[in-house]
């Protein structure tokens, strides 16, 4: 199953929680990158894409309600 499908199965509350956690993880990764302690630089891109997926699905649901 793709990531988008697994995200679509989440409830609105779960999406909000997942978004907050992912944003906090991205912040920590950016701090690590700034202090040159980031072991895997590609994780920043993965986090950004995951945030974009979550926001896209939230927007789809918002438009579907309207």
N, CA, C, O and CB atoms as a CASP TS submission, in Angstrom:
PFRMAT TS
TARGET T0000
AUTHOR 0000-0000-0000
METHOD Language model
MODEL 1
PARENT N/A
ATOM      1  N   UNK     1       0.845  -1.181   0.000  1.00  0.00           N
ATOM      2  CA  UNK     1       0.000   0.000   0.000  1.00  0.00           C
ATOM      3  C   UNK     1       0.889   1.243   0.000  1.00  0.00           C
ATOM      4  O   UNK     1       1.905   1.283   0.695  1.00  0.00           O
ATOM      5  CB  UNK     1      -0.961  -0.001   1.224  1.00  0.00           C
ATOM      6  N   UNK     2       0.515   2.235  -0.764  1.00  0.00           N
ATOM      7  CA  UNK     2       1.322   3.451  -0.825  1.00  0.00           C
ATOM      8  C   UNK     2       1.103   4.310   0.416  1.00  0.00           C
ATOM      9  O   UNK     2       0.153   4.106   1.172  1.00  0.00           O
ATOM     10  CB  UNK     2       0.989   4.253  -2.089  1.00  0.00           C
ATOM     11  N   UNK     3       1.988   5.259   0.608  1.00  0.00           N
ATOM     12  CA  UNK     3       1.885   6.136   1.764  1.00  0.00           C
ATOM     13  C   UNK     3       0.624   6.981   1.717  1.00  0.00           C
ATOM     14  O   UNK     3      -0.017   7.204   2.745  1.00  0.00           O
ATOM     15  CB  UNK     3       3.100   7.029   1.851  1.00  0.00           C
ATOM     16  N   UNK     4       0.268   7.450   0.537  1.00  0.00           N
ATOM     17  CA  UNK     4      -0.925   8.290   0.409  1.00  0.00           C
ATOM     18  C   UNK     4      -2.175   7.513   0.805  1.00  0.00           C
ATOM     19  O   UNK     4      -3.064   8.061   1.457  1.00  0.00           O
ATOM     20  CB  UNK     4      -1.062   8.819  -1.031  1.00  0.00           C
ATOM     21  N   UNK     5      -2.250   6.259   0.421  1.00  0.00           N
ATOM     22  CA  UNK     5      -3.414   5.454   0.792  1.00  0.00           C
ATOM     23  C   UNK     5      -3.484   5.238   2.295  1.00  0.00           C
ATOM     24  O   UNK     5      -4.566   5.295   2.881  1.00  0.00           O
ATOM     25  CB  UNK     5      -3.379   4.110   0.076  1.00  0.00           C
ATOM     26  N   UNK     6      -2.346   4.992   2.922  1.00  0.00           N
ATOM     27  CA  UNK     6      -2.363   4.787   4.370  1.00  0.00           C
ATOM     28  C   UNK     6      -2.711   6.090   5.097  1.00  0.00           C
ATOM     29  O   UNK     6      -3.349   6.055   6.149  1.00  0.00           O
ATOM     30  CB  UNK     6      -1.000   4.253   4.853  1.00  0.00           C
ATOM     31  N   UNK     7      -2.303   7.223   4.554  1.00  0.00           N
ATOM     32  CA  UNK     7      -2.643   8.511   5.160  1.00  0.00           C
ATOM     33  C   UNK     7      -4.128   8.799   4.979  1.00  0.00           C
ATOM     34  O   UNK     7      -4.766   9.354   5.874  1.00  0.00           O
ATOM     35  CB  UNK     7      -1.795   9.646   4.544  1.00  0.00           C
ATOM     36  N   UNK     8      -4.682   8.427   3.828  1.00  0.00           N
ATOM     37  CA  UNK     8      -6.117   8.659   3.588  1.00  0.00           C
ATOM     38  C   UNK     8      -6.996   7.863   4.543  1.00  0.00           C
ATOM     39  O   UNK     8      -8.131   8.260   4.810  1.00  0.00           O
ATOM     40  CB  UNK     8      -6.474   8.298   2.150  1.00  0.00           C
ATOM     41  N   UNK     9      -6.497   6.759   5.056  1.00  0.00           N
ATOM     42  CA  UNK     9      -7.281   5.936   5.983  1.00  0.00           C
ATOM     43  C   UNK     9      -7.350   6.539   7.384  1.00  0.00           C
ATOM     44  O   UNK     9      -8.159   6.103   8.203  1.00  0.00           O
ATOM     45  CB  UNK     9      -6.692   4.540   6.060  1.00  0.00           C
ATOM     46  N   UNK    10      -6.519   7.526   7.667  1.00  0.00           N
ATOM     47  CA  UNK    10      -6.496   8.156   8.989  1.00  0.00           C
ATOM     48  C   UNK    10      -7.679   9.104   9.144  1.00  0.00           C
ATOM     49  O   UNK    10      -8.207   9.637   8.168  1.00  0.00           O
ATOM     50  CB  UNK    10      -5.169   8.914   9.209  1.00  0.00           C
ATOM     51  N   UNK    11      -8.078   9.298  10.396  1.00  0.00           N
ATOM     52  CA  UNK    11      -9.139  10.265  10.681  1.00  0.00           C
ATOM     53  C   UNK    11      -8.536  11.671  10.672  1.00  0.00           C
ATOM     54  O   UNK    11      -7.318  11.834  10.604  1.00  0.00           O
ATOM     55  CB  UNK    11      -9.829   9.959  12.055  1.00  0.00           C
ATOM     56  N   UNK    12      -9.392  12.667  10.740  1.00  0.00           N
ATOM     57  CA  UNK    12      -8.920  14.052  10.735  1.00  0.00           C
ATOM     58  C   UNK    12      -8.026  14.342  11.940  1.00  0.00           C
ATOM     59  O   UNK    12      -7.017  15.037  11.814  1.00  0.00           O
ATOM     60  CB  UNK    12     -10.107  15.016  10.723  1.00  0.00           C
ATOM     61  N   UNK    13      -8.392  13.815  13.096  1.00  0.00           N
ATOM     62  CA  UNK    13      -7.599  14.028  14.303  1.00  0.00           C
ATOM     63  C   UNK    13      -6.232  13.353  14.184  1.00  0.00           C
ATOM     64  O   UNK    13      -5.218  13.912  14.604  1.00  0.00           O
ATOM     65  CB  UNK    13      -8.347  13.498  15.533  1.00  0.00           C
ATOM     66  N   UNK    14      -6.213  12.165  13.618  1.00  0.00           N
ATOM     67  CA  UNK    14      -4.948  11.459  13.432  1.00  0.00           C
ATOM     68  C   UNK    14      -4.050  12.216  12.457  1.00  0.00           C
ATOM     69  O   UNK    14      -2.834  12.273  12.644  1.00  0.00           O
ATOM     70  CB  UNK    14      -5.198  10.028  12.927  1.00  0.00           C
ATOM     71  N   UNK    15      -4.648  12.795  11.418  1.00  0.00           N
ATOM     72  CA  UNK    15      -3.883  13.581  10.454  1.00  0.00           C
ATOM     73  C   UNK    15      -3.251  14.797  11.124  1.00  0.00           C
ATOM     74  O   UNK    15      -2.081  15.097  10.889  1.00  0.00           O
ATOM     75  CB  UNK    15      -4.781  14.023   9.290  1.00  0.00           C
ATOM     76  N   UNK    16      -4.017  15.496  11.955  1.00  0.00           N
ATOM     77  CA  UNK    16      -3.485  16.660  12.668  1.00  0.00           C
ATOM     78  C   UNK    16      -2.311  16.258  13.560  1.00  0.00           C
ATOM     79  O   UNK    16      -1.280  16.930  13.596  1.00  0.00           O
ATOM     80  CB  UNK    16      -4.590  17.326  13.512  1.00  0.00           C
ATOM     81  N   UNK    17      -2.487  15.161  14.268  1.00  0.00           N
ATOM     82  CA  UNK    17      -1.427  14.674  15.156  1.00  0.00           C
ATOM     83  C   UNK    17      -0.181  14.277  14.360  1.00  0.00           C
ATOM     84  O   UNK    17       0.939  14.617  14.742  1.00  0.00           O
ATOM     85  CB  UNK    17      -1.929  13.475  15.982  1.00  0.00           C
ATOM     86  N   UNK    18      -0.375  13.575  13.279  1.00  0.00           N
ATOM     87  CA  UNK    18       0.737  13.146  12.431  1.00  0.00           C
ATOM     88  C   UNK    18       1.459  14.353  11.822  1.00  0.00           C
ATOM     89  O   UNK    18       2.686  14.361  11.718  1.00  0.00           O
ATOM     90  CB  UNK    18       0.230  12.213  11.317  1.00  0.00           C
ATOM     91  N   UNK    19       0.698  15.362  11.426  1.00  0.00           N
ATOM     92  CA  UNK    19       1.286  16.574  10.862  1.00  0.00           C
ATOM     93  C   UNK    19       2.164  17.271  11.898  1.00  0.00           C
ATOM     94  O   UNK    19       3.287  17.673  11.595  1.00  0.00           O
ATOM     95  CB  UNK    19       0.185  17.529  10.363  1.00  0.00           C
ATOM     96  N   UNK    20       1.649  17.416  13.125  1.00  0.00           N
ATOM     97  CA  UNK    20       2.434  18.061  14.178  1.00  0.00           C
ATOM     98  C   UNK    20       3.720  17.300  14.468  1.00  0.00           C
ATOM     99  O   UNK    20       4.787  17.898  14.598  1.00  0.00           O
ATOM    100  CB  UNK    20       1.608  18.184  15.451  1.00  0.00           C
ATOM    101  N   UNK    21       3.614  15.979  14.569  1.00  0.00           N
ATOM    102  CA  UNK    21       4.797  15.165  14.851  1.00  0.00           C
ATOM    103  C   UNK    21       5.828  15.262  13.727  1.00  0.00           C
ATOM    104  O   UNK    21       7.028  15.361  13.987  1.00  0.00           O
ATOM    105  CB  UNK    21       4.394  13.705  15.063  1.00  0.00           C
ATOM    106  N   UNK    22       5.368  15.235  12.502  1.00  0.00           N
ATOM    107  CA  UNK    22       6.276  15.309  11.361  1.00  0.00           C
ATOM    108  C   UNK    22       6.957  16.673  11.290  1.00  0.00           C
ATOM    109  O   UNK    22       8.143  16.760  10.973  1.00  0.00           O
ATOM    110  CB  UNK    22       5.520  15.028  10.057  1.00  0.00           C
ATOM    111  N   UNK    23       6.211  17.739  11.584  1.00  0.00           N
ATOM    112  CA  UNK    23       6.802  19.065  11.581  1.00  0.00           C
ATOM    113  C   UNK    23       7.863  19.196  12.677  1.00  0.00           C
ATOM    114  O   UNK    23       8.901  19.822  12.465  1.00  0.00           O
ATOM    115  CB  UNK    23       5.717  20.126  11.761  1.00  0.00           C
ATOM    116  N   UNK    24       7.605  18.612  13.837  1.00  0.00           N
ATOM    117  CA  UNK    24       8.589  18.650  14.919  1.00  0.00           C
ATOM    118  C   UNK    24       9.832  17.853  14.547  1.00  0.00           C
ATOM    119  O   UNK    24      10.951  18.268  14.851  1.00  0.00           O
ATOM    120  CB  UNK    24       7.980  18.106  16.220  1.00  0.00           C
ATOM    121  N   UNK    25       9.646  16.727  13.900  1.00  0.00           N
ATOM    122  CA  UNK    25      10.783  15.919  13.460  1.00  0.00           C
ATOM    123  C   UNK    25      11.607  16.676  12.416  1.00  0.00           C
ATOM    124  O   UNK    25      12.837  16.637  12.442  1.00  0.00           O
ATOM    125  CB  UNK    25      10.297  14.570  12.883  1.00  0.00           C
ATOM    126  N   UNK    26      10.929  17.358  11.505  1.00  0.00           N
ATOM    127  CA  UNK    26      11.620  18.149  10.495  1.00  0.00           C
ATOM    128  C   UNK    26      12.436  19.262  11.152  1.00  0.00           C
ATOM    129  O   UNK    26      13.564  19.534  10.740  1.00  0.00           O
ATOM    130  CB  UNK    26      10.614  18.742   9.493  1.00  0.00           C
ATOM    131  N   UNK    27      11.877  19.894  12.154  1.00  0.00           N
ATOM    132  CA  UNK    27      12.596  20.952  12.867  1.00  0.00           C
ATOM    133  C   UNK    27      13.863  20.395  13.502  1.00  0.00           C
ATOM    134  O   UNK    27      14.930  21.002  13.409  1.00  0.00           O
ATOM    135  CB  UNK    27      11.696  21.593  13.943  1.00  0.00           C
ATOM    136  N   UNK    28      13.744  19.236  14.148  1.00  0.00           N
ATOM    137  CA  UNK    28      14.920  18.609  14.766  1.00  0.00           C
ATOM    138  C   UNK    28      15.967  18.252  13.725  1.00  0.00           C
ATOM    139  O   UNK    28      17.162  18.438  13.957  1.00  0.00           O
ATOM    140  CB  UNK    28      14.513  17.355  15.541  1.00  0.00           C
ATOM    141  N   UNK    29      15.532  17.744  12.584  1.00  0.00           N
ATOM    142  CA  UNK    29      16.476  17.404  11.517  1.00  0.00           C
ATOM    143  C   UNK    29      17.188  18.647  10.977  1.00  0.00           C
ATOM    144  O   UNK    29      18.379  18.610  10.670  1.00  0.00           O
ATOM    145  CB  UNK    29      15.746  16.685  10.378  1.00  0.00           C
ATOM    146  N   UNK    30      16.444  19.739  10.868  1.00  0.00           N
ATOM    147  CA  UNK    30      17.067  20.978  10.392  1.00  0.00           C
ATOM    148  C   UNK    30      18.103  21.484  11.389  1.00  0.00           C
ATOM    149  O   UNK    30      19.148  21.995  10.988  1.00  0.00           O
ATOM    150  CB  UNK    30      16.000  22.057  10.147  1.00  0.00           C
ATOM    151  N   UNK    31      17.826  21.348  12.676  1.00  0.00           N
ATOM    152  CA  UNK    31      18.812  21.738  13.683  1.00  0.00           C
ATOM    153  C   UNK    31      20.056  20.866  13.576  1.00  0.00           C
ATOM    154  O   UNK    31      21.179  21.363  13.662  1.00  0.00           O
ATOM    155  CB  UNK    31      18.211  21.640  15.098  1.00  0.00           C
ATOM    156  N   UNK    32      19.858  19.588  13.391  1.00  0.00           N
ATOM    157  CA  UNK    32      20.991  18.679  13.245  1.00  0.00           C
ATOM    158  C   UNK    32      21.807  19.036  12.008  1.00  0.00           C
ATOM    159  O   UNK    32      23.037  18.984  12.039  1.00  0.00           O
ATOM    160  CB  UNK    32      20.508  17.223  13.164  1.00  0.00           C
ATOM    161  N   UNK    33      21.135  19.395  10.929  1.00  0.00           N
ATOM    162  CA  UNK    33      21.836  19.768   9.699  1.00  0.00           C
ATOM    163  C   UNK    33      22.635  21.053   9.911  1.00  0.00           C
ATOM    164  O   UNK    33      23.734  21.203   9.376  1.00  0.00           O
ATOM    165  CB  UNK    33      20.835  19.945   8.534  1.00  0.00           C
ATOM    166  N   UNK    34      22.083  21.971  10.689  1.00  0.00           N
ATOM    167  CA  UNK    34      22.775  23.235  10.935  1.00  0.00           C
ATOM    168  C   UNK    34      24.017  23.030  11.792  1.00  0.00           C
ATOM    169  O   UNK    34      24.998  23.760  11.653  1.00  0.00           O
ATOM    170  CB  UNK    34      21.836  24.232  11.610  1.00  0.00           C
ATOM    171  N   UNK    35      23.976  22.041  12.673  1.00  0.00           N
ATOM    172  CA  UNK    35      25.124  21.769  13.539  1.00  0.00           C
ATOM    173  C   UNK    35      25.996  20.650  12.978  1.00  0.00           C
ATOM    174  O   UNK    35      26.892  20.146  13.656  1.00  0.00           O
ATOM    175  CB  UNK    35      24.652  21.405  14.945  1.00  0.00           C
ATOM    176  N   UNK    36      25.720  20.270  11.733  1.00  0.00           N
ATOM    177  CA  UNK    36      26.494  19.251  11.019  1.00  0.00           C
ATOM    178  C   UNK    36      26.490  17.886  11.712  1.00  0.00           C
ATOM    179  O   UNK    36      27.488  17.166  11.689  1.00  0.00           O
ATOM    180  CB  UNK    36      27.913  19.721  10.857  1.00  0.00           C
ATOM    181  N   UNK    37      25.384  17.550  12.311  1.00  0.00           N
ATOM    182  CA  UNK    37      25.244  16.243  12.957  1.00  0.00           C
ATOM    183  C   UNK    37      24.206  15.372  12.265  1.00  0.00           C
ATOM    184  O   UNK    37      23.833  14.314  12.771  1.00  0.00           O
ATOM    185  CB  UNK    37      24.870  16.418  14.417  1.00  0.00           C
ATOM    186  N   UNK    38      23.754  15.814  11.129  1.00  0.00           N
ATOM    187  CA  UNK    38      22.721  15.083  10.402  1.00  0.00           C
ATOM    188  C   UNK    38      23.362  13.891   9.678  1.00  0.00           C
ATOM    189  O   UNK    38      24.157  14.071   8.755  1.00  0.00           O
ATOM    190  CB  UNK    38      21.985  16.018   9.390  1.00  0.00           C
ATOM    191  N   UNK    39      23.012  12.688  10.103  1.00  0.00           N
ATOM    192  CA  UNK    39      23.591  11.480   9.529  1.00  0.00           C
ATOM    193  C   UNK    39      23.030  11.167   8.148  1.00  0.00           C
ATOM    194  O   UNK    39      23.758  10.723   7.260  1.00  0.00           O
ATOM    195  CB  UNK    39      23.355  10.308  10.451  1.00  0.00           C
ATOM    196  N   UNK    40      21.734  11.400   7.973  1.00  0.00           N
ATOM    197  CA  UNK    40      21.076  11.061   6.709  1.00  0.00           C
ATOM    198  C   UNK    40      20.378  12.320   6.167  1.00  0.00           C
ATOM    199  O   UNK    40      19.243  12.603   6.549  1.00  0.00           O
ATOM    200  CB  UNK    40      20.045   9.883   6.904  1.00  0.00           C
ATOM    201  N   UNK    41      21.034  13.064   5.298  1.00  0.00           N
ATOM    202  CA  UNK    41      20.444  14.305   4.784  1.00  0.00           C
ATOM    203  C   UNK    41      19.153  14.089   3.997  1.00  0.00           C
ATOM    204  O   UNK    41      18.335  15.004   3.903  1.00  0.00           O
ATOM    205  CB  UNK    41      21.441  15.012   3.910  1.00  0.00           C
ATOM    206  N   UNK    42      18.957  12.915   3.437  1.00  0.00           N
ATOM    207  CA  UNK    42      17.749  12.675   2.639  1.00  0.00           C
ATOM    208  C   UNK    42      16.490  12.614   3.504  1.00  0.00           C
ATOM    209  O   UNK    42      15.379  12.684   2.978  1.00  0.00           O
ATOM    210  CB  UNK    42      17.894  11.376   1.851  1.00  0.00           C
ATOM    211  N   UNK    43      16.647  12.485   4.814  1.00  0.00           N
ATOM    212  CA  UNK    43      15.481  12.451   5.699  1.00  0.00           C
ATOM    213  C   UNK    43      14.727  13.773   5.695  1.00  0.00           C
ATOM    214  O   UNK    43      13.510  13.788   5.882  1.00  0.00           O
ATOM    215  CB  UNK    43      15.908  12.109   7.117  1.00  0.00           C
ATOM    216  N   UNK    44      15.432  14.883   5.485  1.00  0.00           N
ATOM    217  CA  UNK    44      14.768  16.189   5.430  1.00  0.00           C
ATOM    218  C   UNK    44      13.791  16.206   4.258  1.00  0.00           C
ATOM    219  O   UNK    44      12.654  16.655   4.405  1.00  0.00           O
ATOM    220  CB  UNK    44      15.811  17.344   5.296  1.00  0.00           C
ATOM    221  N   UNK    45      14.222  15.725   3.110  1.00  0.00           N
ATOM    222  CA  UNK    45      13.351  15.678   1.928  1.00  0.00           C
ATOM    223  C   UNK    45      12.156  14.759   2.181  1.00  0.00           C
ATOM    224  O   UNK    45      11.030  15.087   1.804  1.00  0.00           O
ATOM    225  CB  UNK    45      14.142  15.198   0.687  1.00  0.00           C
ATOM    226  N   UNK    46      12.392  13.631   2.806  1.00  0.00           N
ATOM    227  CA  UNK    46      11.302  12.688   3.088  1.00  0.00           C
ATOM    228  C   UNK    46      10.263  13.307   4.012  1.00  0.00           C
ATOM    229  O   UNK    46       9.061  13.142   3.804  1.00  0.00           O
ATOM    230  CB  UNK    46      11.854  11.402   3.712  1.00  0.00           C
ATOM    231  N   UNK    47      10.728  14.018   5.033  1.00  0.00           N
ATOM    232  CA  UNK    47       9.803  14.673   5.963  1.00  0.00           C
ATOM    233  C   UNK    47       8.988  15.748   5.248  1.00  0.00           C
ATOM    234  O   UNK    47       7.778  15.849   5.455  1.00  0.00           O
ATOM    235  CB  UNK    47      10.573  15.291   7.147  1.00  0.00           C
ATOM    236  N   UNK    48       9.645  16.552   4.407  1.00  0.00           N
ATOM    237  CA  UNK    48       8.940  17.604   3.683  1.00  0.00           C
ATOM    238  C   UNK    48       7.873  17.019   2.769  1.00  0.00           C
ATOM    239  O   UNK    48       6.770  17.555   2.670  1.00  0.00           O
ATOM    240  CB  UNK    48       9.923  18.443   2.873  1.00  0.00           C
ATOM    241  N   UNK    49       8.200  15.937   2.114  1.00  0.00           N
ATOM    242  CA  UNK    49       7.227  15.298   1.216  1.00  0.00           C
ATOM    243  C   UNK    49       6.059  14.698   1.996  1.00  0.00           C
ATOM    244  O   UNK    49       4.914  14.744   1.545  1.00  0.00           O
ATOM    245  CB  UNK    49       7.910  14.206   0.378  1.00  0.00           C
ATOM    246  N   UNK    50       6.353  14.139   3.164  1.00  0.00           N
ATOM    247  CA  UNK    50       5.293  13.567   3.988  1.00  0.00           C
ATOM    248  C   UNK    50       4.354  14.672   4.482  1.00  0.00           C
ATOM    249  O   UNK    50       3.137  14.485   4.513  1.00  0.00           O
ATOM    250  CB  UNK    50       5.893  12.791   5.185  1.00  0.00           C
ATOM    251  N   UNK    51       4.913  15.818   4.866  1.00  0.00           N
ATOM    252  CA  UNK    51       4.087  16.952   5.277  1.00  0.00           C
ATOM    253  C   UNK    51       3.203  17.395   4.111  1.00  0.00           C
ATOM    254  O   UNK    51       2.022  17.686   4.300  1.00  0.00           O
ATOM    255  CB  UNK    51       4.972  18.130   5.770  1.00  0.00           C
ATOM    256  N   UNK    52       3.769  17.445   2.922  1.00  0.00           N
ATOM    257  CA  UNK    52       2.994  17.835   1.740  1.00  0.00           C
ATOM    258  C   UNK    52       1.861  16.841   1.468  1.00  0.00           C
ATOM    259  O   UNK    52       0.754  17.245   1.110  1.00  0.00           O
ATOM    260  CB  UNK    52       3.913  17.937   0.509  1.00  0.00           C
ATOM    261  N   UNK    53       2.128  15.563   1.633  1.00  0.00           N
ATOM    262  CA  UNK    53       1.083  14.550   1.440  1.00  0.00           C
ATOM    263  C   UNK    53      -0.064  14.762   2.422  1.00  0.00           C
ATOM    264  O   UNK    53      -1.235  14.731   2.043  1.00  0.00           O
ATOM    265  CB  UNK    53       1.667  13.132   1.606  1.00  0.00           C
ATOM    266  N   UNK    54       0.285  14.976   3.684  1.00  0.00           N
ATOM    267  CA  UNK    54      -0.741  15.150   4.717  1.00  0.00           C
ATOM    268  C   UNK    54      -1.574  16.393   4.426  1.00  0.00           C
ATOM    269  O   UNK    54      -2.802  16.353   4.501  1.00  0.00           O
ATOM    270  CB  UNK    54      -0.096  15.253   6.120  1.00  0.00           C
ATOM    271  N   UNK    55      -0.909  17.493   4.096  1.00  0.00           N
ATOM    272  CA  UNK    55      -1.638  18.733   3.806  1.00  0.00           C
ATOM    273  C   UNK    55      -2.514  18.599   2.567  1.00  0.00           C
ATOM    274  O   UNK    55      -3.608  19.161   2.521  1.00  0.00           O
ATOM    275  CB  UNK    55      -0.660  19.888   3.622  1.00  0.00           C
ATOM    276  N   UNK    56      -2.051  17.867   1.571  1.00  0.00           N
ATOM    277  CA  UNK    56      -2.848  17.654   0.358  1.00  0.00           C
ATOM    278  C   UNK    56      -4.118  16.884   0.682  1.00  0.00           C
ATOM    279  O   UNK    56      -5.197  17.232   0.204  1.00  0.00           O
ATOM    280  CB  UNK    56      -2.030  16.900  -0.707  1.00  0.00           C
ATOM    281  N   UNK    57      -3.996  15.857   1.481  1.00  0.00           N
ATOM    282  CA  UNK    57      -5.169  15.052   1.842  1.00  0.00           C
ATOM    283  C   UNK    57      -6.124  15.854   2.713  1.00  0.00           C
ATOM    284  O   UNK    57      -7.341  15.738   2.569  1.00  0.00           O
ATOM    285  CB  UNK    57      -4.741  13.767   2.572  1.00  0.00           C
ATOM    286  N   UNK    58      -5.580  16.670   3.620  1.00  0.00           N
ATOM    287  CA  UNK    58      -6.442  17.538   4.422  1.00  0.00           C
ATOM    288  C   UNK    58      -7.208  18.503   3.525  1.00  0.00           C
ATOM    289  O   UNK    58      -8.394  18.743   3.748  1.00  0.00           O
ATOM    290  CB  UNK    58      -5.615  18.316   5.459  1.00  0.00           C
ATOM    291  N   UNK    59      -6.550  19.052   2.526  1.00  0.00           N
ATOM    292  CA  UNK    59      -7.188  19.980   1.611  1.00  0.00           C
ATOM    293  C   UNK    59      -8.253  19.284   0.772  1.00  0.00           C
ATOM    294  O   UNK    59      -9.314  19.856   0.523  1.00  0.00           O
ATOM    295  CB  UNK    59      -6.151  20.627   0.710  1.00  0.00           C
ATOM    296  N   UNK    60      -7.983  18.061   0.336  1.00  0.00           N
ATOM    297  CA  UNK    60      -8.971  17.288  -0.427  1.00  0.00           C
ATOM    298  C   UNK    60     -10.221  17.083   0.404  1.00  0.00           C
ATOM    299  O   UNK    60     -11.334  17.217  -0.106  1.00  0.00           O
ATOM    300  CB  UNK    60      -8.391  15.924  -0.865  1.00  0.00           C
ATOM    301  N   UNK    61     -10.053  16.760   1.671  1.00  0.00           N
ATOM    302  CA  UNK    61     -11.209  16.545   2.551  1.00  0.00           C
ATOM    303  C   UNK    61     -11.973  17.847   2.770  1.00  0.00           C
ATOM    304  O   UNK    61     -13.204  17.854   2.817  1.00  0.00           O
ATOM    305  CB  UNK    61     -10.757  15.963   3.905  1.00  0.00           C
ATOM    306  N   UNK    62     -11.234  18.948   2.904  1.00  0.00           N
ATOM    307  CA  UNK    62     -11.861  20.247   3.107  1.00  0.00           C
ATOM    308  C   UNK    62     -12.699  20.612   1.884  1.00  0.00           C
ATOM    309  O   UNK    62     -13.814  21.112   2.028  1.00  0.00           O
ATOM    310  CB  UNK    62     -10.796  21.333   3.382  1.00  0.00           C
ATOM    311  N   UNK    63     -12.182  20.373   0.702  1.00  0.00           N
ATOM    312  CA  UNK    63     -12.920  20.684  -0.513  1.00  0.00           C
ATOM    313  C   UNK    63     -14.108  19.753  -0.702  1.00  0.00           C
ATOM    314  O   UNK    63     -15.133  20.160  -1.249  1.00  0.00           O
ATOM    315  CB  UNK    63     -12.002  20.604  -1.717  1.00  0.00           C
ATOM    316  N   UNK    64     -13.984  18.521  -0.260  1.00  0.00           N
ATOM    317  CA  UNK    64     -15.073  17.565  -0.403  1.00  0.00           C
ATOM    318  C   UNK    64     -16.259  17.948   0.493  1.00  0.00           C
ATOM    319  O   UNK    64     -17.414  17.693   0.150  1.00  0.00           O
ATOM    320  CB  UNK    64     -14.583  16.148  -0.064  1.00  0.00           C
ATOM    321  N   UNK    65     -15.963  18.559   1.636  1.00  0.00           N
ATOM    322  CA  UNK    65     -17.033  18.976   2.562  1.00  0.00           C
ATOM    323  C   UNK    65     -17.777  20.191   2.024  1.00  0.00           C
ATOM    324  O   UNK    65     -18.962  20.374   2.302  1.00  0.00           O
ATOM    325  CB  UNK    65     -16.452  19.291   3.955  1.00  0.00           C
ATOM    326  N   UNK    66     -17.088  21.012   1.262  1.00  0.00           N
ATOM    327  CA  UNK    66     -17.706  22.263   0.771  1.00  0.00           C
ATOM    328  C   UNK    66     -18.611  22.030  -0.417  1.00  0.00           C
ATOM    329  O   UNK    66     -19.199  22.977  -0.940  1.00  0.00           O
ATOM    330  CB  UNK    66     -16.635  23.268   0.391  1.00  0.00           C
TER
END
